[in-house]
Amino acid sequence: MDKIKIKSSDYIFKGDIQVPADKSIGHRALFIASLNKEMTKISNLAMSEDVRTISSDLQTTIKCLADIGVQFAEVKGNIFVRGRGAKEFVPSEGILDCGNSGTTARLIIGLLSGQKFESKLDGDSSLRTRPMNRVIQPLEKMGASISSTEGNLPLVVSASQLKGGKFNLELGSAQVKTALIFAALCAEGETRLKEIKKSRNHTEIMLKSCTNNLTIEKDEIIIQPEPKVEIESFDVPGDPSSAAFFIVAALINKNSELIIRNVCLNSTRIHFIEILKKMGGEIETVNAHEINGELIGDILVKSSNLKSIKIEKDSIPMVIDEIPILSLACALAEGTSEVLDAGELRFKESDRIRTTVSELRKLGSDIEETDDGILIKGKDNLKGSDCESHMDHRIAMMIAIAGTIAKGVTSIKEPECVSISFPNFFETLNNFRK
């Protein structure tokens, strides 16, 4: 699929949908199941029972874990995992290929840093440009031995005896935090991680549900080594980051009333909903309940008149994946919106500050790039144009949603990159054609 075209007059967002299973939880379910020596069943890791297509970065995690001795089987769309325990993985016969998945790379570096063997990791050309020092440096403080190419892939994780202790988490990165938690499970002595900046807490929630080796006291995560992990199943809920695209679609298109079913409502994941509510978005969460310690429920969205907002500081780590689609909402809001302190966006699948600005500008948005953010003056409408995905799934989906309201026809070059997180995105979007 070299190009896809979207005509704005074709869409109305009424009814209900389900979005793909949450990738952040899916990755962690796979890693935590690999610590369980018994069988773990993971449900809803695949996109749906009809398609049964696991997103490419989750496939990457499965392959990398299989290469170090974890056993996997798929039965009727469910993934069954037999793990190795915290310190009994085996050396890979070759280089661990992390593909395009930064999550796979950073989490497995933490898992491998306390093993008794050497591992070599690499990835594709895009992943090789993404910084790994943010994981390498704190792991080295625990005693890890990691050699890299100027803080990037490819790298080598050597056998090490890690030491526990007290460490500050200053970056506000859930990937870094999770890597350190996995390393601490192999360390000598207790490890205390103090969160200076909050980030997604799925790893802590999921581990607490299946081992006594992790506890939380205020802003400290306390980990004891060599856990006994016991978990029969993980049921992965819908991804709020994927839901964000259809939430914004319903807000900005007239006569919308959309329900998104079975979505993760973890407070560290739906901060973008609070932002959209502050902008005037009519959004409600209903039918909330807990599974594996995570809050799950449905999201009801109606057409709304949006107003400008400033997104900055502690909000940024909580909405880092949603900033492209939030920028679209701001482009159609009354007033001037600002995104600040978001330099992290420059190190995603694309430089998302640059690509968000360039593609929304093509669609007629009054938008400017700053060193660490975006300045957006809201307008009443957008216009269709020829756009590029930059092979970034979140940019491609943002353009597609913009195309549902931009006057005329919007085309997206190389739209197939949506398969990274939402393989049936365009099929789902087509369900709302009039």
C-alpha positions in Angstrom: 0.0 0.0 0.0 2.0 3.0 -1.3 -0.7 5.6 -0.7 -4.2 5.9 0.8 -6.7 8.6 0.2 -9.3 9.9 2.7 -12.3 12.2 1.7 -13.7 14.3 4.6 -17.4 14.1 3.7 -17.4 10.3 3.9 -17.3 10.0 7.7 -19.6 10.0 10.8 -18.4 8.6 14.1 -21.4 6.8 15.7 -21.6 3.3 17.2 -19.0 1.4 19.2 -15.5 -0.1 18.5 -12.7 -2.0 20.2 -9.1 -0.9 19.7 -6.0 -3.1 19.7 -4.7 -4.7 22.8 -2.5 -2.4 24.8 1.1 -2.8 23.7 2.7 -1.4 26.9 0.8 -4.1 28.9 1.4 -6.7 26.2 5.2 -6.3 26.3 5.2 -6.5 30.1 2.9 -9.5 30.1 5.4 -11.3 27.9 8.4 -10.3 30.0 6.8 -11.1 33.3 5.5 -14.4 32.1 9.1 -15.2 31.1 9.9 -15.0 34.8 7.3 -17.6 35.7 8.6 -21.2 35.5 5.0 -22.5 35.1 2.6 -21.8 32.2 1.0 -18.3 31.8 -1.9 -17.7 29.4 -2.0 -14.3 27.8 -5.4 -13.3 26.3 -6.0 -10.6 23.8 -2.4 -10.1 22.9 -3.5 -10.6 19.3 -5.5 -7.9 17.6 -8.7 -10.0 17.4 -9.9 -13.6 17.1 -10.8 -12.9 13.4 -7.5 -11.3 12.4 -5.2 -12.9 15.0 -2.4 -10.7 14.0 0.1 -9.8 16.7 1.7 -6.4 16.1 5.2 -6.4 14.8 7.0 -5.1 17.9 5.2 -7.7 20.2 6.4 -10.3 17.7 9.9 -8.9 18.2 9.6 -9.3 21.9 8.4 -12.9 21.6 11.3 -13.8 19.2 13.9 -12.2 21.5 12.6 -14.0 24.6 12.4 -17.3 22.7 16.0 -16.8 21.6 17.0 -16.8 25.3 15.0 -19.9 26.2 11.4 -18.9 26.8 8.8 -21.2 25.3 5.7 -19.9 23.4 2.7 -21.5 21.9 -0.5 -20.0 20.3 -3.8 -21.7 20.8 -7.0 -20.1 19.5 -5.6 -16.6 19.6 -4.2 -17.0 23.1 -0.4 -17.0 23.8 0.9 -19.6 26.3 4.3 -18.8 27.9 6.6 -21.1 29.9 9.4 -18.9 31.4 12.8 -19.5 33.0 12.7 -17.6 36.3 14.7 -14.4 36.9 18.3 -15.8 36.4 18.0 -18.9 34.4 17.8 -17.7 30.8 20.1 -19.2 28.2 22.5 -17.5 25.7 21.1 -16.8 22.3 22.8 -18.6 19.4 23.0 -15.3 17.5 22.4 -11.6 17.8 19.1 -10.6 19.4 17.3 -8.6 16.8 15.1 -5.9 18.4 13.8 -4.7 15.0 12.1 -1.4 15.3 11.0 -1.9 19.0 12.5 0.5 21.5 10.5 -1.2 24.2 11.9 -4.6 23.4 15.4 -3.3 23.4 15.4 -1.3 26.6 13.4 -3.9 28.6 15.6 -6.8 27.5 18.8 -4.9 28.3 17.6 -4.7 31.9 16.6 -8.4 31.9 20.0 -9.5 30.5 22.2 -7.2 32.6 22.2 -9.6 35.5 22.6 -12.9 33.6 25.6 -15.2 33.6 26.3 -14.9 29.8 27.0 -12.4 27.1 24.3 -11.1 24.8 24.5 -9.0 21.6 21.7 -6.8 20.6 20.9 -4.9 17.4 17.9 -3.4 15.6 16.9 -1.8 12.3 18.3 1.5 11.0 15.6 3.5 12.8 16.2 1.8 16.2 19.9 2.3 15.8 19.3 6.1 16.0 17.3 5.9 19.2 19.2 6.6 22.5 20.0 3.6 24.7 22.2 5.5 27.2 19.1 6.4 29.2 19.0 2.7 30.1 22.7 1.9 30.0 23.9 4.5 32.4 21.6 3.7 35.3 22.2 0.0 34.8 25.9 0.6 35.0 25.4 2.2 38.4 24.0 -1.2 39.5 27.2 -2.9 38.2 26.1 -3.8 34.6 28.7 -4.2 32.0 27.4 -2.8 28.7 29.4 -1.7 25.6 27.7 0.2 22.9 28.2 2.3 19.8 28.1 5.8 21.4 25.1 4.9 23.5 23.2 3.3 20.6 22.6 -0.1 19.1 24.4 -2.4 18.4 25.5 -3.2 21.9 26.9 -6.1 24.0 25.6 -6.9 27.5 28.3 -8.9 29.4 27.8 -11.2 32.4 27.6 -9.2 35.6 26.8 -9.4 39.3 24.5 -6.5 39.9 24.3 -4.7 43.3 21.1 -3.4 44.8 20.9 0.0 46.5 19.1 3.3 46.3 18.6 5.0 42.9 16.7 8.0 41.7 14.5 7.8 38.6 14.9 11.3 37.2 13.9 10.8 33.5 10.2 10.0 33.9 10.5 7.0 31.5 8.5 3.8 32.1 10.9 1.9 29.9 14.0 2.9 32.0 12.1 2.2 35.2 11.0 -1.3 34.0 14.6 -2.1 32.8 15.9 -1.3 36.3 13.1 -3.3 38.0 14.0 -6.4 35.9 17.7 -5.9 36.6 16.9 -5.5 40.4 15.2 -8.9 40.3 18.7 -10.4 39.5 20.7 -8.1 41.8 22.4 -8.8 45.1 20.4 -7.3 47.9 17.4 -4.9 48.0 16.9 -2.2 45.4 15.0 1.0 46.0 13.9 3.1 43.1 12.7 6.6 43.9 10.5 8.3 41.2 11.5 11.9 40.9 9.3 12.1 37.8 6.3 9.8 37.5 5.8 7.5 34.5 3.5 4.7 33.5 3.2 2.1 36.3 2.1 -1.1 34.5 5.2 -3.0 35.5 4.7 -2.4 39.2 1.0 -3.2 39.1 1.5 -6.4 37.2 4.4 -7.7 39.3 2.6 -6.9 42.5 -0.3 -9.1 41.3 2.0 -12.1 40.9 4.9 -11.8 43.4 5.7 -10.5 46.9 9.1 -9.3 45.8 7.9 -5.8 44.9 6.3 -3.3 47.1 5.6 0.5 46.9 6.0 3.1 49.7 5.0 6.6 48.6 7.3 7.4 45.7 9.7 4.5 46.2 9.6 1.1 44.5 11.2 -1.6 46.6 12.5 -4.8 44.9 13.8 -8.0 46.5 15.9 -10.2 44.2 15.1 -13.7 42.8 11.3 -13.6 42.9 8.9 -16.5 42.8 6.5 -15.3 40.1 3.1 -17.1 40.0 0.5 -16.0 37.5 -2.0 -18.1 35.6 -3.1 -15.5 33.1 -3.0 -11.9 31.9 -5.9 -10.4 30.0 -4.6 -7.5 28.0 -7.1 -4.6 27.7 -7.5 -2.1 24.9 -4.8 0.4 24.2 -5.7 4.0 25.3 -3.1 5.4 23.0 -4.8 3.8 20.0 -8.2 4.9 21.4 -7.0 8.5 21.4 -7.2 8.7 17.6 -10.9 7.8 17.6 -11.6 9.9 20.6 -10.3 13.0 18.8 -12.1 11.9 15.6 -15.4 11.9 17.5 -14.7 15.2 19.2 -13.8 17.1 16.0 -16.5 15.6 13.7 -20.1 16.7 13.9 -22.9 14.5 15.2 -20.6 12.0 16.8 -21.4 9.6 19.6 -18.8 6.9 20.0 -18.2 4.2 22.6 -14.8 2.5 22.8 -15.0 -0.8 24.6 -12.6 -2.5 27.1 -9.9 0.1 27.3 -7.2 0.4 30.0 -8.1 3.3 32.3 -4.9 3.4 34.3 -4.5 7.0 35.4 -0.9 7.2 34.0 -2.3 6.3 30.6 -5.4 8.5 30.2 -4.0 11.8 31.2 -4.7 12.9 27.6 -8.4 12.4 28.3 -8.1 14.9 31.2 -6.4 17.3 28.8 -9.2 16.9 26.2 -11.8 17.4 28.9 -10.1 20.7 30.0 -10.3 21.7 26.3 -14.1 21.2 26.5 -14.2 17.6 25.2 -17.4 15.7 26.2 -15.8 12.4 27.3 -17.0 9.9 30.0 -15.6 6.6 31.3 -18.1 4.0 32.2 -18.3 0.3 33.3 -15.0 0.5 35.2 -13.6 -2.7 36.8 -10.2 -4.2 37.7 -8.3 -7.1 36.0 -4.8 -8.0 37.2 -4.8 -4.8 39.2 -5.5 -2.6 36.2 -8.6 -0.5 35.8 -10.6 -1.3 32.6 -13.7 0.2 31.2 -15.5 1.9 28.2 -15.1 5.5 26.9 -18.0 7.5 25.7 -17.2 10.5 23.4 -19.5 13.1 21.8 -18.8 16.0 19.4 -17.5 19.0 21.2 -16.3 22.6 20.7 -12.7 22.6 21.9 -10.6 25.5 23.4 -6.9 25.9 23.5 -4.6 24.6 26.2 -1.0 24.5 27.4 0.6 21.1 27.8 3.9 21.1 29.7 6.2 19.8 32.5 4.9 16.8 34.4 2.1 16.2 31.9 4.5 15.5 29.1 5.7 12.0 30.1 2.0 11.0 30.7 1.0 12.0 27.1 4.2 11.6 25.1 2.6 9.1 22.7 -0.6 11.2 22.3 1.0 14.6 21.4 0.6 14.2 17.6 -3.2 13.6 17.9 -3.5 16.2 20.7 -1.8 18.6 18.3 -4.6 17.9 15.8 -7.2 18.7 18.4 -5.4 21.9 19.2 -5.3 22.8 15.5 -9.1 22.9 15.5 -9.5 24.5 18.9 -10.4 28.1 19.7 -7.2 30.1 20.7 -3.5 29.4 20.8 -2.2 26.1 22.3 1.4 25.3 23.4 3.2 22.1 23.9 6.4 22.6 26.0 9.2 20.5 27.5 8.6 17.7 24.9 12.1 17.3 23.5 11.7 13.5 24.0 9.5 13.6 20.9 12.6 14.1 18.7 13.7 10.5 19.6 10.6 8.5 18.6 10.1 6.6 15.3 10.4 10.0 13.7 11.3 13.4 15.1 7.7 13.9 16.1 8.0 17.6 16.8 9.2 18.1 13.2 6.9 15.6 11.5 3.7 16.7 13.4 4.4 20.3 12.5 5.3 19.6 8.8 2.2 17.4 8.1 -0.4 19.6 10.0 1.1 22.6 8.2 0.4 20.9 4.8 -3.2 20.5 5.9 -3.5 24.3 6.5 -2.8 24.4 10.3 -1.1 27.5 11.7 1.6 25.6 13.6 5.2 26.2 14.5 8.1 24.1 15.8 10.1 25.2 18.8 13.2 23.7 20.3 11.3 21.4 22.7 7.7 21.7 21.6 4.9 23.1 19.3 2.9 26.3 19.1 -0.5 26.0 17.5 -3.0 28.7 16.6 -6.4 27.1 16.2 -8.5 27.4 13.0 -12.0 26.6 12.0 -11.0 24.1 9.3 -8.3 22.3 7.6 -7.8 21.4 3.9 -6.9 18.2 2.3 -3.3 17.7 1.0 -0.7 15.2 0.0 1.0 14.0 3.2 3.8 11.6 4.3 3.7 9.2 7.2 7.5 9.4 7.7 7.1 5.7 8.4 5.8 6.7 11.9 2.5 4.9 12.9 1.3 7.8 15.1 1.9 10.4 12.4 0.1 8.3 9.8 -2.9 7.8 12.1 -3.0 11.5 13.0 -3.0 12.5 9.4 -5.8 10.0 8.7 -8.0 11.4 11.4 -7.3 14.9 10.2 -8.4 13.8 6.7 -11.9 12.9 8.1 -12.5 16.7 8.6 -10.1 18.4 6.2 -12.0 19.8 3.2 -11.4 17.7 0.1 -9.1 14.7 -0.2 -6.1 13.9 2.0 -3.5 11.3 0.8 -1.0 9.5 3.0 2.2 8.1 1.6 3.5 4.8 3.1 0.5 4.3 5.4 1.3 0.7 6.1 3.4 1.7 9.1 0.2 1.8 11.2 0.7 -2.0 11.6 3.3 -1.2 14.3 0.5 -0.5 16.8 -2.9 -0.8 14.9 -2.9 -3.3 12.0 -6.6 -2.9 11.2 -6.7 0.9 11.7 -7.9 1.8 8.2 -10.5 -1.0 8.3 -11.8 0.4 11.6 -11.8 3.9 10.1 -13.7 2.7 7.1 -16.5 1.4 9.3 -17.4 5.1 9.9 -17.9 6.0 6.3 -21.4 7.2 5.6 
